[in-house]
Amino acid sequence: MAPTTQNRPHVIDSKAALEKLLAEHDRVLVEFHTEGCTICASMEPVLGAVAKATDVPVVTMNPRDDSVLVEEYDVRSVPKLLLFEDGELTKTKEDGFVPVDDVRQFLGES
């Protein structure tokens, strides 16, 4: 199920699901996270607020679910935000906890 207008982030679990999503939307915000990461957990309400406030689909995924993603997107720490535009990765952010306004600025929607 691909996200449309949403109130919370959509969870995906594979490179194939990510590629399908990127083909369906002009812009997509992806957060890579891992289980047990407290900073990642603290990002959940932030991403929910961003999903409600913007028309950009917000998805979360554990890159360990499809290990090729770890290498392909150079995941060295989590949470990691990735902004895709027209199917291409345009920006990344690996700054730990990121407030709502900073995520919206990252999206260019401040």
DSSP file (Angstrom, degrees, kcal/mol; ACC not computed):
  #  RESIDUE AA STRUCTURE BP1 BP2  ACC     N-H-->O    O-->H-N    N-H-->O    O-->H-N    TCO  KAPPA ALPHA  PHI   PSI    X-CA   Y-CA   Z-CA
    1    1 A M              0   0    0      0, 0.0     0, 0.0     0, 0.0     0, 0.0   0.000 360.0 360.0 360.0 120.7    0.0    0.0    0.0
    2    2 A A        -     0   0    0      1,-0.1     2,-0.1    18,-0.0    15,-0.0  -0.656 360.0-110.4 -87.1 141.5    1.6    3.3   -1.1
    3    3 A P        +     0   0    0      0, 0.0     2,-0.1     0, 0.0     3,-0.1  -0.387  40.7 164.9 -70.3 148.2    1.1    6.3    1.1
    4    4 A T        -     0   0    0      1,-0.3     2,-0.4    -2,-0.1     0, 0.0  -0.116  68.8  -9.5-124.9-130.9   -1.1    9.2   -0.1
    5    5 A T  S    S+     0   0    0     -2,-0.1    -1,-0.3    52,-0.1     2,-0.3  -0.617  89.2 177.4 -68.0 128.0   -2.4   11.9    2.2
    6    6 A Q        -     0   0    0     45,-0.5     4,-0.0    -2,-0.4    -1,-0.0  -0.921  45.4-151.8-139.4 157.8   -1.5   10.4    5.5
    7    7 A N  S    S+     0   0    0     -2,-0.3    45,-0.3     1,-0.2    44,-0.1   0.491  87.7  20.3-103.7  -8.4   -1.5   11.2    9.2
    8    8 A R  S    S-     0   0    0     43,-0.2    50,-0.2    50,-0.1    -1,-0.2  -0.979  94.2 -77.9-153.3 162.7    1.5    9.1   10.0
    9    9 A P        -     0   0    0      0, 0.0     2,-0.4     0, 0.0    50,-0.3  -0.287  42.3-127.5 -63.1 150.1    4.6    7.6    8.4
   10   10 A H  E     -a   59   0A   0     48,-2.5    50,-2.3    -4,-0.0     2,-0.5  -0.803  19.7-133.2 -96.7 139.1    4.1    4.4    6.3
   11   11 A V  E     +a   60   0A   0     -2,-0.4     2,-0.3    48,-0.2    50,-0.2  -0.820  26.0 177.9 -98.3 129.8    6.4    1.5    7.1
   12   12 A I        -     0   0    0     48,-2.2    50,-0.4    -2,-0.5     3,-0.1  -0.867  15.2-165.4-124.1 163.6    8.1   -0.4    4.3
   13   13 A D        +     0   0    0     -2,-0.3     2,-0.3    48,-0.1     3,-0.1   0.252  58.0  48.1-137.8  15.8   10.6   -3.3    4.5
   14   14 A S  S  > S-     0   0    0      1,-0.1     4,-2.0    52,-0.1     5,-0.1  -0.995  71.8-117.3-154.8 160.7   12.4   -3.8    1.3
   15   15 A K  H  > S+     0   0    0     -2,-0.3     4,-2.9     1,-0.2     5,-0.2   0.877 116.7  56.4 -62.8 -38.0   14.3   -2.2   -1.5
   16   16 A A  H  > S+     0   0    0      1,-0.2     4,-2.2     2,-0.2    -1,-0.2   0.908 106.8  48.4 -61.8 -41.9   11.5   -3.3   -3.9
   17   17 A A  H  > S+     0   0    0      2,-0.2     4,-2.2     1,-0.2    -1,-0.2   0.891 112.3  49.6 -65.3 -38.7    8.9   -1.5   -1.8
   18   18 A L  H  X S+     0   0    0     -4,-2.0     4,-2.6     2,-0.2    -2,-0.2   0.939 110.5  49.2 -64.7 -46.8   11.1    1.6   -1.7
   19   19 A E  H  X S+     0   0    0     -4,-2.9     4,-1.7     1,-0.2    -2,-0.2   0.888 110.7  50.8 -61.1 -39.4   11.6    1.6   -5.5
   20   20 A K  H  X S+     0   0    0     -4,-2.2     4,-1.1     2,-0.2    -1,-0.2   0.926 111.4  48.1 -62.9 -44.9    7.9    1.2   -6.1
   21   21 A L  H  X S+     0   0    0     -4,-2.2     4,-1.2     1,-0.2     3,-0.5   0.905 109.8  51.8 -62.2 -43.0    7.1    4.1   -3.8
   22   22 A L  H  < S+     0   0    0     -4,-2.6    -1,-0.2     1,-0.2    -2,-0.2   0.824 108.4  52.2 -65.0 -31.1    9.8    6.3   -5.6
   23   23 A A  H  < S+     0   0    0     -4,-1.7    -1,-0.2    -5,-0.2    -2,-0.2   0.757 111.3  47.8 -74.2 -24.5    8.2    5.5   -8.9
   24   24 A E  H  < S+     0   0    0     -4,-1.1     2,-0.4    -3,-0.5    -2,-0.2   0.647 111.5  48.3 -91.4 -17.2    4.7    6.5   -7.7
   25   25 A H     <  -     0   0    0     -4,-1.2    62,-0.3     1,-0.1     3,-0.1  -0.955  64.4-142.2-132.0 144.4    5.6    9.9   -6.0
   26   26 A D  S    S+     0   0    0     -2,-0.4    60,-3.7     1,-0.2    61,-0.4   0.888  94.5  22.5 -67.4 -40.3    7.6   13.0   -7.1
   27   27 A R  E     +B   85   0A   0     58,-0.2     2,-0.3    28,-0.1    58,-0.2  -0.984  67.3 177.5-132.1 140.9    9.1   13.4   -3.6
   28   28 A V  E     -B   84   0A   0     56,-2.1    56,-2.8    -2,-0.4     2,-0.5  -0.991  17.6-150.7-144.0 133.7    9.5   11.0   -0.7
   29   29 A L  E     -Bc  83  58A   0     28,-2.8    30,-2.8    -2,-0.3     2,-0.4  -0.927  19.6-170.5-103.2 125.5   11.0   11.4    2.7
   30   30 A V  E     -Bc  82  59A   0     52,-2.9    52,-2.7    -2,-0.5     2,-0.5  -0.942   9.9-161.7-117.1 135.9   12.5    8.1    4.1
   31   31 A E  E     -Bc  81  60A   0     28,-2.4    30,-2.4    -2,-0.4     2,-0.4  -0.978   8.0-153.9-115.2 122.0   13.8    7.6    7.6
   32   32 A F  E     +Bc  80  61A   0     48,-3.0    48,-1.8    -2,-0.5     2,-0.3  -0.799  28.8 159.5 -88.3 134.8   16.1    4.7    8.2
   33   33 A H        -     0   0    0     28,-1.9    31,-0.3    -2,-0.4     2,-0.3  -0.886  28.8-137.7-143.7 171.7   15.9    3.4   11.8
   34   34 A T    >   -     0   0    0     -2,-0.3     3,-1.5    28,-0.1     6,-0.1  -0.960  33.5 -94.1-133.0 156.0   16.7    0.3   13.8
   35   35 A E  T 3  S+     0   0    0     -2,-0.3     3,-0.1     1,-0.2     5,-0.0  -0.419 110.7  22.8 -64.0 140.3   14.9   -1.5   16.6
   36   36 A G  T 3  S+     0   0    0      1,-0.3     2,-0.8    -2,-0.1    -1,-0.2   0.397  83.7 133.7  84.2  -3.6   16.0   -0.4   20.0
   37   37 A C    <>  -     0   0    0     -3,-1.5     4,-2.1     1,-0.2    -1,-0.3  -0.717  39.7-164.7 -81.8 111.7   17.3    3.0   18.9
   38   38 A T  H  > S+     0   0    0     -2,-0.8     4,-1.9     1,-0.2    -1,-0.2   0.864  88.5  51.9 -69.0 -35.2   15.9    5.5   21.4
   39   39 A I  H  > S+     0   0    0      2,-0.2     4,-0.9     1,-0.2    -1,-0.2   0.907 109.1  51.5 -65.9 -39.8   16.6    8.5   19.2
   40   40 A C  H >> S+     0   0    0      1,-0.2     3,-0.9     2,-0.2     4,-0.5   0.922 109.0  50.8 -60.5 -43.6   14.8    6.8   16.3
   41   41 A A  H >< S+     0   0    0     -4,-2.1     3,-1.1     1,-0.3    -1,-0.2   0.866 105.7  55.6 -62.5 -36.2   11.8    6.2   18.6
   42   42 A S  H 3< S+     0   0    0     -4,-1.9     4,-0.5     1,-0.2    -1,-0.3   0.694 100.3  61.2 -70.8 -17.0   11.8    9.9   19.5
   43   43 A M  H <X S+     0   0    0     -3,-0.9     4,-2.9    -4,-0.9     5,-0.3   0.662  81.7  85.2 -80.1 -17.1   11.6   10.8   15.8
   44   44 A E  H <X S+     0   0    0     -3,-1.1     4,-2.1    -4,-0.5    -1,-0.2   0.916  92.4  42.0 -54.5 -50.6    8.2    9.0   15.5
   45   45 A P  H  > S+     0   0    0      0, 0.0     4,-2.3     0, 0.0    -1,-0.2   0.862 113.9  54.1 -67.3 -31.3    6.1   11.9   16.6
   46   46 A V  H  > S+     0   0    0     -4,-0.5     4,-2.3     2,-0.2    -2,-0.2   0.948 110.5  45.2 -63.0 -48.9    8.2   14.3   14.5
   47   47 A L  H  X S+     0   0    0     -4,-2.9     4,-2.6     1,-0.2    -1,-0.2   0.853 111.0  54.5 -65.9 -34.1    7.7   12.3   11.4
   48   48 A G  H  X S+     0   0    0     -4,-2.1     4,-1.9    -5,-0.3    -1,-0.2   0.915 108.8  47.9 -62.7 -43.2    4.0   12.0   12.2
   49   49 A A  H  X S+     0   0    0     -4,-2.3     4,-1.8     2,-0.2    -2,-0.2   0.889 112.4  49.1 -64.9 -39.4    3.7   15.8   12.4
   50   50 A V  H  X S+     0   0    0     -4,-2.3     4,-1.6     2,-0.2     6,-0.2   0.913 109.0  52.9 -65.8 -42.3    5.6   16.2    9.1
   51   51 A A  H  < S+     0   0    0     -4,-2.6   -45,-0.5     1,-0.2    -2,-0.2   0.878 112.8  45.1 -60.4 -37.9    3.3   13.6    7.5
   52   52 A K  H  < S+     0   0    0     -4,-1.9    -1,-0.2   -45,-0.3    -2,-0.2   0.831 116.4  45.3 -72.9 -32.6    0.3   15.6    8.6
   53   53 A A  H  < S+     0   0    0     -4,-1.8     2,-0.3    -5,-0.1    -2,-0.2   0.593 112.9  44.1 -92.7 -12.3    1.7   19.0    7.6
   54   54 A T     <  -     0   0    0     -4,-1.6    50,-0.0     2,-0.2    55,-0.0  -0.800  69.5-130.3-128.3 168.8    3.1   18.3    4.2
   55   55 A D  S    S+     0   0    0     -2,-0.3   -28,-0.1   -50,-0.1    -4,-0.1   0.269  75.4 110.8 -99.8  11.0    2.0   16.4    1.0
   56   56 A V  S    S-     0   0    0     -6,-0.2    -2,-0.2   -30,-0.1   -28,-0.2  -0.748  76.5-117.6 -85.2 123.7    5.3   14.6    0.9
   57   57 A P        -     0   0    0      0, 0.0   -28,-2.8     0, 0.0     2,-0.5  -0.395  28.3-153.8 -59.5 135.0    4.9   10.8    1.6
   58   58 A V  E     + c   0  29A   0    -50,-0.2   -48,-2.5   -30,-0.2     2,-0.3  -0.963  17.8 175.3-115.3 124.5    6.9    9.9    4.8
   59   59 A V  E     -ac  10  30A   0    -30,-2.8   -28,-2.4    -2,-0.5     2,-0.4  -0.940  14.9-156.9-129.0 151.8    8.1    6.4    5.2
   60   60 A T  E     +ac  11  31A   0    -50,-2.3   -48,-2.2    -2,-0.3     2,-0.3  -0.944  17.1 167.1-124.2 149.0   10.2    4.6    7.7
   61   61 A M  E     - c   0  32A   0    -30,-2.4   -28,-1.9    -2,-0.4   -48,-0.1  -0.983  37.6-123.9-158.6 150.5   12.2    1.4    7.3
   62   62 A N    >   -     0   0    0    -50,-0.4     3,-2.4    -2,-0.3     4,-0.4  -0.866  21.7-151.8 -91.6 113.5   14.9   -0.6    9.0
   63   63 A P  G >  S+     0   0    0      0, 0.0     3,-0.9     0, 0.0     7,-0.5   0.716  92.4  69.9 -63.9 -17.0   17.7   -0.9    6.4
   64   64 A R  G >  S+     0   0    0    -31,-0.3     3,-0.5     1,-0.2   -30,-0.1   0.706  83.4  71.5 -71.0 -17.6   18.6   -4.2    8.0
   65   65 A D  G <  S+     0   0    0     -3,-2.4     2,-0.3     1,-0.3    -1,-0.2   0.796 116.6  21.0 -66.6 -26.7   15.4   -5.7    6.7
   66   66 A D  G X  S-     0   0    0     -3,-0.9     3,-2.7    -4,-0.4     4,-0.3  -0.754  82.0-162.8-140.0  88.6   17.0   -5.5    3.2
   67   67 A S  T X> S+     0   0    0     -3,-0.5     4,-0.9     1,-0.3     3,-0.8   0.629  80.4  73.8 -57.7 -19.5   20.7   -5.4    3.9
   68   68 A V  H 3> S+     0   0    0      1,-0.2     4,-2.5     2,-0.2    -1,-0.3   0.808  89.5  63.6 -62.1 -26.6   21.6   -4.2    0.4
   69   69 A L  H <> S+     0   0    0     -3,-2.7     4,-2.5    -6,-0.4     6,-0.3   0.839  91.7  62.8 -66.4 -33.3   20.2   -0.8    1.5
   70   70 A V  H <4>S+     0   0    0     -3,-0.8     5,-2.5    -7,-0.5    -1,-0.2   0.934 114.2  32.6 -57.9 -47.8   22.9   -0.4    4.2
   71   71 A E  H ><5S+     0   0    0     -4,-0.9     3,-1.2     3,-0.2    -2,-0.2   0.917 116.7  55.2 -75.6 -44.7   25.6   -0.3    1.6
   72   72 A E  H 3<5S+     0   0    0     -4,-2.5    -2,-0.2     1,-0.3    -3,-0.2   0.863 120.2  31.3 -59.1 -38.2   23.7    1.4   -1.2
   73   73 A Y  T 3<5S-     0   0    0     -4,-2.5    -1,-0.3    -5,-0.2    -2,-0.2   0.184 107.1-121.5-108.4  16.2   22.7    4.4    1.0
   74   74 A D  T < 5 -     0   0    0     -3,-1.2     2,-0.8     1,-0.2    -3,-0.2   0.896  35.7-168.4  48.7  54.0   25.9    4.3    3.1
   75   75 A V      < +     0   0    0     -5,-2.5    -1,-0.2    -6,-0.3     3,-0.1  -0.649  26.5 151.4 -79.4 109.1   24.0    3.9    6.4
   76   76 A R        +     0   0    0     -2,-0.8     2,-0.3     1,-0.4    -1,-0.2   0.603  67.1  12.1-111.3 -21.5   26.5    4.5    9.2
   77   77 A S  S    S-     0   0    0     -3,-0.2    -1,-0.4    19,-0.0   -45,-0.1  -0.985  81.8 -96.6-151.7 158.3   24.2    5.8   11.8
   78   78 A V  S    S+     0   0    0     -2,-0.3   -45,-0.1    -3,-0.1     2,-0.1  -0.940  89.4  46.2-129.4 153.4   20.5    6.1   12.5
   79   79 A P  S    S+     0   0    0      0, 0.0    17,-0.6     0, 0.0     2,-0.4   0.511  73.1 173.5 -72.3 148.2   18.2    7.8   12.3
   80   80 A K  E     -B   32   0A   0    -48,-1.8   -48,-3.0    -2,-0.1     2,-0.4  -0.994  18.0-152.5-126.5 124.8   19.1    8.8    8.8
   81   81 A L  E     -BD  31  93A   0     12,-2.8    12,-2.1    -2,-0.4     2,-0.4  -0.799  11.4-171.8 -96.5 138.1   16.7   10.9    6.7
   82   82 A L  E     -BD  30  92A   0    -52,-2.7   -52,-2.9    -2,-0.4     2,-0.6  -0.998   9.0-156.9-130.5 130.5   16.8   10.7    2.9
   83   83 A L  E     -BD  29  91A   0      8,-2.6     7,-3.2    -2,-0.4     8,-1.3  -0.939  10.0-167.2-109.2 123.5   14.9   12.9    0.5
   84   84 A F  E     -BD  28  89A   0    -56,-2.8   -56,-2.1    -2,-0.6     2,-0.4  -0.916   4.3-173.7-109.5 134.4   14.2   11.5   -2.9
   85   85 A E  E >  S-BD  27  88A   0      3,-2.8     3,-1.9    -2,-0.4   -58,-0.2  -0.995  75.4 -10.5-129.3 126.5   13.0   13.8   -5.8
   86   86 A D  T 3  S-     0   0    0    -60,-3.7   -60,-0.1    -2,-0.4    -1,-0.1   0.870 130.8 -54.9  51.9  40.7   11.9   12.2   -9.1
   87   87 A G  T 3  S+     0   0    0    -61,-0.4     2,-0.4   -62,-0.3    -1,-0.3   0.376 116.9 109.8  80.7  -4.2   13.3    8.9   -7.9
   88   88 A E  E <  S-D   85   0A   0     -3,-1.9    -3,-2.8   -66,-0.1     2,-0.4  -0.855  74.2-116.3-109.2 140.0   16.8   10.3   -7.2
   89   89 A L  E     +D   84   0A   0     -2,-0.4    -5,-0.2    -5,-0.2     3,-0.1  -0.599  39.7 166.9 -69.7 122.3   18.4   10.8   -3.8
   90   90 A T  E     +     0   0A   0     -7,-3.2     2,-0.3    -2,-0.4    -6,-0.2   0.697  57.6  11.6-111.4 -27.3   18.9   14.5   -3.4
   91   91 A K  E     -D   83   0A   0     -8,-1.3    -8,-2.6     2,-0.0    -1,-0.3  -0.996  53.3-167.9-151.1 151.3   19.7   15.0    0.3
   92   92 A T  E     -D   82   0A   0     -2,-0.3     2,-0.3   -10,-0.2   -10,-0.2  -0.963   3.2-166.4-135.2 158.0   20.6   13.1    3.5
   93   93 A K  E     +D   81   0A   0    -12,-2.1   -12,-2.8    -2,-0.3     2,-0.2  -0.948  12.9 172.3-147.3 122.6   20.7   14.1    7.1
   94   94 A E        +     0   0    0     -2,-0.3   -14,-0.1   -14,-0.2     3,-0.1  -0.562  36.1 126.5-127.1  65.8   22.3   12.1    9.9
   95   95 A D        -     0   0    0      1,-0.4     2,-0.2    -2,-0.2    -1,-0.1   0.076  66.5-121.6-113.0  23.5   22.1   14.5   12.8
   96   96 A G  S    S+     0   0    0    -17,-0.6    -1,-0.4    -3,-0.1     2,-0.2  -0.534  84.7  19.4  72.3-138.1   20.3   12.4   15.5
   97   97 A F  S    S-     0   0    0     -2,-0.2   -57,-0.1    -3,-0.1   -58,-0.0  -0.465  71.7-169.6 -68.5 132.9   17.1   13.9   16.7
   98   98 A V        -     0   0    0     -2,-0.2     5,-0.1     3,-0.0    -2,-0.1  -0.987  17.8-129.1-126.8 120.9   15.7   16.5   14.3
   99   99 A P     >  -     0   0    0      0, 0.0     4,-2.2     0, 0.0     3,-0.4  -0.193  28.5-104.0 -66.6 161.8   12.8   18.8   15.3
  100  100 A V  H  > S+     0   0    0      1,-0.2     4,-2.7     2,-0.2     5,-0.2   0.902 120.0  51.2 -52.4 -49.7    9.7   19.2   13.1
  101  101 A D  H  > S+     0   0    0      1,-0.2     4,-2.1     2,-0.2    -1,-0.2   0.866 110.1  50.2 -61.2 -35.6   10.7   22.6   11.8
  102  102 A D  H  > S+     0   0    0     -3,-0.4     4,-2.3     2,-0.2    -1,-0.2   0.873 110.3  49.4 -70.6 -36.6   14.1   21.3   10.8
  103  103 A V  H  X S+     0   0    0     -4,-2.2     4,-1.8     2,-0.2    -2,-0.2   0.920 111.2  49.6 -67.0 -42.1   12.7   18.4    9.0
  104  104 A R  H  X>S+     0   0    0     -4,-2.7     5,-3.4     1,-0.2     4,-0.5   0.892 111.2  49.4 -63.0 -38.0   10.3   20.7    7.1
  105  105 A Q  H ><5S+     0   0    0     -4,-2.1     3,-1.1     4,-0.2    -1,-0.2   0.907 106.8  55.5 -65.6 -40.5   13.2   22.9    6.2
  106  106 A F  H 3<5S+     0   0    0     -4,-2.3    -1,-0.2     1,-0.3    -2,-0.2   0.860 109.2  48.0 -56.9 -36.9   15.1   19.8    5.0
  107  107 A L  H 3<5S-     0   0    0     -4,-1.8    -1,-0.3    -5,-0.1    -2,-0.2   0.587 118.6-115.1 -78.2 -11.6   12.1   19.2    2.7
  108  108 A G  T <<5S+     0   0    0     -3,-1.1    -3,-0.2    -4,-0.5    -2,-0.1   0.747  88.9 110.5  80.6  24.2   12.1   22.8    1.6
  109  109 A E      <       0   0    0     -5,-3.4    -4,-0.2    -6,-0.2    -5,-0.1  -0.063 360.0 360.0-120.5  31.4    8.7   23.4    3.2
  110  110 A S              0   0    0     -6,-0.3    -5,-0.1    -5,-0.2    -1,-0.1   0.491 360.0 360.0 -74.0 360.0    9.6   25.7    6.1
